[in-house]
Amino acid sequence: MRNLGAVLAIGITAVIILVIGSVNFYLTAEAESTNLPVDPPAVVEETISIQDTEAVQAAYEARETLLLSQIAELDAELVDRQEAYDAHFTDLNGLIVAADEQLTQLENQETQLQEQIEQLRTAQDERTGSYESQRQNAYYQYQTNIQQLQAQLNEGKMRLNEALARLGQ
């Protein structure tokens, strides 16, 4: 960007030289076609360079001032954009770091939950076994109690029948 002013100055100088050369060539060609006496080229160049030097210099300075102001504006805009990009980059980096931390926390929670699930399954299996054992014990006790009660009922019926039979005799 800093070389832009020098490049533009060289370009403008080249254009001015081409214009002066073209005008000189045109005037020489016109003079030859009309057979007018042609001033020596050194005099024409001196006259053109003396008259136009101040105008060319003023135009060059105005152009250089314009270009320098445009370069300054572009540099300021570039700095502003760079600051905006840096701020955005910092914000995005902060978001990425926060997301990484959150991801790590979630992975830790997932590991803890998997461990809890395994503990709960183990506890469930133990309780299921304990429940099944208790159920079987209760069933056997129930069956035993029913058999005892049935035996007592049968004994009571037998006694009742005996008592009825004694009364009925």
C-alpha positions in Angstrom: 0.0 0.0 0.0 2.8 2.4 0.7 4.4 1.8 -2.7 1.1 2.7 -4.3 1.9 6.4 -4.3 5.3 5.8 -5.9 3.8 3.5 -8.6 1.0 6.1 -9.3 3.5 8.9 -9.5 5.6 6.9 -12.0 2.5 6.0 -14.0 1.3 9.6 -14.1 4.8 10.8 -15.1 4.9 8.2 -17.9 1.4 9.4 -19.1 2.6 13.0 -19.1 5.7 12.1 -21.1 3.6 10.2 -23.6 1.2 13.1 -24.0 4.1 15.5 -24.5 5.7 13.1 -27.0 2.4 12.6 -28.8 1.7 16.4 -29.0 5.3 16.9 -30.3 4.9 14.1 -32.9 1.5 15.5 -33.9 2.8 19.0 -34.3 5.8 17.8 -36.3 3.6 15.7 -38.5 1.2 18.5 -39.1 4.0 20.9 -39.8 5.5 18.5 -42.4 2.1 18.0 -44.1 1.6 21.8 -44.4 5.2 22.5 -45.2 5.6 25.0 -42.4 8.9 25.6 -40.9 9.3 23.4 -37.8 10.9 24.8 -34.7 13.8 22.7 -33.5 12.6 20.0 -31.2 14.7 21.3 -28.3 12.9 24.7 -28.4 9.5 23.0 -28.6 10.3 20.8 -25.7 11.6 23.7 -23.7 8.6 25.8 -24.4 6.3 22.9 -23.5 8.2 21.9 -20.5 8.5 25.5 -19.2 4.8 26.3 -19.7 3.4 22.9 -18.7 5.9 22.1 -15.9 4.0 24.2 -13.4 0.6 22.9 -14.5 1.9 19.3 -14.5 3.6 19.8 -11.2 0.4 21.3 -9.7 -1.7 18.5 -11.2 0.8 15.9 -9.9 0.8 17.4 -6.4 -3.1 17.5 -6.4 -3.2 14.0 -7.6 -0.6 12.9 -5.1 -2.5 14.7 -2.3 -5.7 13.0 -3.4 -4.0 9.6 -3.5 -2.4 10.1 -0.2 -5.7 11.0 1.4 -7.3 8.0 -0.2 -4.5 5.8 1.0 -4.9 7.3 4.5 -8.7 6.6 4.4 -8.0 3.0 3.2 -5.4 2.5 5.9 -7.9 3.8 8.5 -10.6 1.5 7.2 -8.1 -1.4 7.1 -7.2 -0.7 10.7 -10.9 -0.5 11.7 -11.7 -3.7 9.9 -8.7 -5.4 11.4 -9.8 -4.3 14.9 -13.3 -5.6 14.2 -11.9 -8.9 12.9 -9.6 -9.2 15.9 -12.5 -8.5 18.2 -14.7 -11.1 16.4 -11.8 -13.6 16.4 -11.4 -13.1 20.2 -15.2 -13.5 20.7 -15.2 -16.7 18.6 -12.1 -18.1 20.4 -14.0 -17.4 23.7 -17.0 -19.2 22.4 -14.8 -22.2 21.3 -13.1 -22.4 24.7 -16.5 -22.2 26.5 -17.9 -24.9 24.2 -14.8 -27.1 24.8 -15.3 -26.7 28.5 -18.9 -27.5 28.3 -18.2 -30.5 26.1 -15.7 -31.7 28.7 -18.2 -31.3 31.5 -20.9 -33.1 29.5 -18.4 -36.0 28.8 -17.6 -36.2 32.5 -21.4 -36.2 33.3 -21.9 -38.9 30.7 -19.2 -41.0 32.4 -20.7 -40.4 35.8 -24.2 -41.3 34.5 -22.9 -44.5 32.9 -21.3 -45.5 36.2 -24.6 -44.7 38.0 -26.5 -46.8 35.5 -24.2 -49.7 36.1 -24.6 -49.3 39.9 -28.4 -49.1 39.5 -28.4 -52.2 37.3 -26.2 -54.0 39.8 -28.5 -52.9 42.7 -31.6 -53.9 40.6 -30.1 -57.3 39.9 -29.3 -57.8 43.6 -32.8 -56.6 44.6 -34.4 -58.8 42.0 -32.5 -61.8 43.4 -33.4 -60.8 46.9 -37.1 -60.3 46.0 -37.2 -63.6 44.1 -35.6 -65.4 47.1 -38.1 -63.7 49.5 -41.0 -64.5 47.2 -40.0 -68.2 47.0 -39.6 -68.2 50.8 -43.0 -66.6 51.2 -44.5 -69.1 48.8 -43.1 -72.0 50.6 -44.2 -70.6 53.9 -47.7 -69.9 52.4 -47.8 -73.4 51.1 -46.7 -74.8 54.4 -49.3 -72.7 56.3 -52.0 -73.7 53.9 -51.1 -77.3 54.3 -51.1 -76.9 58.1 -54.4 -75.0 58.0 -55.9 -77.6 55.6 -54.7 -80.3 58.0 -56.2 -78.5 61.0 -59.4 -77.9 59.0 -59.6 -81.6 58.0 -58.9 -82.5 61.7 -61.6 -80.1 62.7 -64.1 -81.5 60.2 -63.2 -85.0 61.4 -63.9 -84.0 65.0 -67.1 -82.3 64.0 -68.2 -85.4 62.1 -67.2 -87.6 65.1 -69.1 -85.2 67.4 -72.2 -85.2 65.1 -71.9 -88.9 64.8 -71.9 -89.4 68.6 -74.7 -87.0 69.0 -76.7 -88.7 66.3 -76.3 -92.2 67.7 
